[in-house]
Amino acid sequence: MKVPQMRRILAPFLIAVMLLVTACGETKAPSRWDKAQQESTQKPSKTKQIASQTPGNTQKLPSKPVTGGSLNKFFPAAGGGYDRTFTQEKAGFAEAKLKKGGKEVATLSINDVAGNPTAADKFKASTEQIGGYPAVEQGKGTTAVLVGNRYQVKVKSSDTSFSAGDRKAWLEKFNLSGLANLKK
């Protein structure tokens, strides 16, 4: 074999080997986003406990939330000039937009707090109830209830015409007692 032919074969081979060695040998320190992704996708412990609304009593929550699709049936139906459109569904969460006259006025949602018992802490000091469940105002435009110490049901105003009274009325339209009996 002649030297020029050997160089034509050997040069690409050596370049490929160098690229392979440098690519495989490089390790990258995880960024803060990588760490957050890892923490958010780790499996939670088998059960978590949260304090119920009566002091000294605890309720065990499952670590896995229900499927989002199983929550849809507890949303209020459209009517009275309002249209309801489901917009998001994932494990432990379902969301719908509420429109009147083609304009979005509110967002309705149900969130299973299984695996995140601290999400229910804000309801411990609640003095108000809607449908027999503790209720809280979250900022100026959101009203929420905690159903069965597990399901956070929210109505968030998207338009100034949708008042706190409207939010409470729509929370009462949810099938809250049915949701309280939903088991995983």
N, C-alpha and C positions, 0 to 999 in steps of 0.2 A: 504494500500500500504506500502511496506517495505521501509525503509530509503535508502538502496543501489539502489533500482529501481528508487526511486525518484531522486537520485543524477544523475543517467544516463540520465534521461529526462531533469532535471533542468539545468545541466551543459551546454549541447549544446545550450539550449534556451538562457541562460544568455550570452554565448559567441556571439551568433548571435545578440542579442540586443546591446551588447557593440560595435560590429563592425558597426552596422547600425548607432548608435548614433555618433560614431567618424567619420565615413565617411560623414555623412550628415552635421556635425557641422564644418568641416574644410573648410575654405575659403582661396583661393589662390589669392594673388595680381597678377593682370595681368602683364605679362612681356612686354617688349618693342615690341616684335614680335606680341603679341596679340593686342596691341594698333595699330600697323601698319596695321595688317589685318583688324581691325575694320574700320580704316580710309579709306583704299583702297576699301572697299566694301560698304561704305555708299553711299546713293544716292546723286548725285550732285544736285545743285539747278536747277530750271526749265530752265533757259537760262543763258548763259555767254556771255560776250561781249569781242571782241578783236578788236584792231585797225586794220583797213585794210591798204593796202599799200599806200593809199593817206591820208595825215594827216587830222585830224578832222573828218574822216569818220569812223563809226563803223558798224560792222556786227554782228547780233545776231546768236549765234551758238546754236543748240539744245543741250540739256544736255546728250542725249543718242546717242552713236555712231551707225553707220549702222552695219549690220551683216557682218562678215568677208567674207562669201560666196558671198555677193553682190559685193565685190571688185575684185574677181578673174577675171571677164570678162575684166578688164581694163589692165591686165598684157600683156606684149608683148608675142607673140607666139614663140615657139621654131623654130629654123631654122638656116641655115648658119653654120651647124656643132655644134650648141648649143642645149642642151636638157634642158627643164624647168620642174621642179618637185615641186608641192606645198607641203610645209612642215608644215605650221602652219596656223590655221584659228581660230580666236576668235572674240568676239564683237569688232568692230572697227579696226581690224587688219588682214592682210593676208600677207603671206610670201612664197617665192619660191626660190629654189636653182637653179643656172644656172651652167651647166656642159658643158665642151668641152673635147671630147676625154675621157669621163669617169671621168675626174678630175673636182672637184668643183672650179669654178673661181670667182663666185659672188653670193651675196644674194640680191634678189629683194624684196621690201616690200612696202605696202601702210598702213598708219596709220591715222585713223580718229581722229583728235584732239578735237572733240566735248567733252565738259566737262573738257578740259585741255587747255584753251586758251593761257597759257604762252608758250606752245610748239611751237607756231608760232612766238614768239618774235625774234628768231635768224634770221628770214627772213626780218625783218624791214630794216636793214642796207644793204641788198643785192644790189650789183651793177651789178650782172650777171643774165641773164635769160636763161632758157632752155624751148623751146616750148612756150614762152610768159609768163612764170611763174618765180617768183624769185627763184634763186638757191644759195646754199651755199655749201662750202666744210666743212665737219665735220671730222677734223683730216686728216690723210694722205690717208685714204682708203675709204672714204664715200662721196658721192655727193647726195644732196637732193634738191627737189623742193617743194614749197608749192602751191597746186592747190586749187583755190577758197577760200583761207584763211581757209581751213578746212582739206585738205588731204595732209599729208606729204608723198611724194613718194621718196624712197631711193634706191640707188644701192651701195652696199658695196663690195669692192674687197676682195676675199678670197685667191687670188693668186697674186703674184707680176707681172705676165704676163698680168693681167687685169688692164689697165691704167686708168687715169682720163678721157682721151678721150673716152675709151671704156664705162666708166660709163655714160658719157654724151650722148653718142650714144644710149645706152640702155634706158636711161630716155626718150629720144625722141621717142622711140618705144612704150612706154606706151600710152594708149588712154587718154591723159591728158584732152582734151576738153570734152570727154564723162564723165570722172570722175568729172569735174567741174560742170556738169549738174546733177549729182546724188543727188537726194533729199531723205530724210528719210520720 
